[in-house]
Amino acid sequence: MTVFAEIEDLVAKGEPVAVLTIVDKEGSAPREIGARMAVSPDEAVGTIGGGTVESLAVESAREILTGEAEPGTRTYELRPEGNTGMVCGGSMDVFIDLVRGQRRLFIAGGGHIGEALAEMAQVMEYEVVVIDDREEFTDLSRFPDGVEVINGDYYDDLIKQPITRESAVVVATRSNAYDRNAVQAALDGGAGYTGLVASETKTEHVLDGLREKGYGEAELAGIRAPVGLDLGGSSPEALALAILSEVQADFYNASATREDAFSLDDLAVVRGGGDLGTGVAYRLHQAGYPVVITDVERPTAVRRAVAFAEAAYEDEVEIEGTVGRLVENADDAVRGLRDDEVAVLQDPDAEIATELDAAILIDAIMAKGKFDTGTRRDDADIVIGLGPGFEADGDVDAVVETDRGHELGRVYYEGTATEYNGEPGERRGFTHERVLRSPTAGTWETEVAIGDIVEAGDTIGFVGDDPVETEIDGIVRGLVHEDVSVEKGAKMGDVDPRGQDVDPGKISDKALDLGGGVLEAVLRLS
């Protein structure tokens, strides 16, 4: 049998085939350009030269067949010091391509869903076989020409079919027992896709029956139930489209996501762009969510080296590779989101969440329960509060713990976070000593920069004519932006006694923990 005939035969049987072709050579090589061979999961036909070079190429071909590697050209050096160890003295390039087997769809159950599915699948050039034990549901007039219809047993007649890893079996019968028999045939036949049209209760009955027959959890985990992609609609045609879409995605190992990566469907709005809100925004952005941060016109973020709120003064900031850009309105925000930036908007009430119909709203104002920030559960599909002042399953959907310790980052879906005690986190025995506070009301002017090393007694800046001094040695980790009007007792900055062991340009562990908690809540509540 010729290589081409073997390829045609294997494809017709539903087997994938790797086709190996010599496309270039230099010097001495065992075969000429154009020599081919075909490799299936279980056999090989033809030759590209034998020996080590062919063995290596066949190994690469089988990796492509299993999805471990991509099709393409492999170069083999036919020298002792090359990648084959052969002594021919030349080299050759082998292009390895993948030819998929004939797609087949076996439908167990000829009801309304099976009828619609058969028609759609034939349009998509699947070979379609429908099996039903009822004569009236295997009437050929109900199906398009070319669909094979079998009036028979859901196991005995299905297992006789040419089921391969390129085949899909969709089970939509009228009873648990018939469903179980058809799924069993799909498993025994080695189908690449098995889908079960059933409710959760019915699915569990089917799976329990298969467990009793000795099937393991790993085998059962491959059964798609509920079956199909979430496309909406409940008609037989809508369900058939959802099922066939999933079968198609599985066949091509595709993501089944939008081709346009940009979408506002999962828009997250974070109220408050301080360091903790920034940690949340960073985590969400890294996970692929478009993020808008809203804040006041002149934010008083302390750790502004890692605060997107700083864009209010600098127009653009970059934090750990993520750009935050100040925008003026929703249109500008969307432009920034398209460029994979975090949009920063002067919008203290987060009105943009309503304007853009945000899916997620996170309140990171960190009011510590002292006042009502205005965030409500109906502000978005998912509303999350950071720290005290919120009640999960009340005014928000979830609350993330902000108190340092064992519970930091934990998500509460009922109840509240730990009440704020007014004491800063401990660092090398220091708590409130780390914090720089304004001695009076006035305008803040700085004398040092974030990242500077200071000693106890050093003047960090002035509020009006009154100096603000550090009580401890350490690194200046945070400072409110200068020329900002502050109240007496306001937090102006902080000094970390760990000194150069701390990088003030990196998002803190606490902020990342809160971001992780928010991400958990978003995924759970979506």
Secondary structure, DSSP 8 states (H G I E B T S, - for coil): --HHHHHHHHHHTT--EEEEEEEEEES--SS-TT-EEEE-SS-EEE-SS-HHHHHHHHHHHHHHHTTSS--EEEEEE-STTSSS---SS-EEEEEEEEE----EEEEE--SHHHHHHHHHHHHTT-EEEEEES-GGGG-GGGS-TT-EEEES-TTHHHHTS---TTEEEEE--SSHHHHHHHHHHHHHHT-SEEEE---HHHHHHHHHHHHHTT--HHHHTTEESS-S------SHHHHHHHHHHHHHHHHTT---S-SS---STT-EEEE--SHHHHHHHHHHHHTT--EEEEE-SS---SSGGG-GGGHHHHSEEEETTEEEEEESSHHHHHHHHHTT-EEEEE-TT-THHHHTT-SEEEE----TTSS-----GGGSSEEEEESTT--BTTTBSEEE--SSSTTTT-EESSB------S----BTTBSGGGEEE-SSSEEEEESS-TT-EE-TT-EEEEETTEEEE-SS-EEEEEE--TT-EE-TT-EEEEEETTGGGS-TTS--HHHHHHHHHHHHHHHHH-
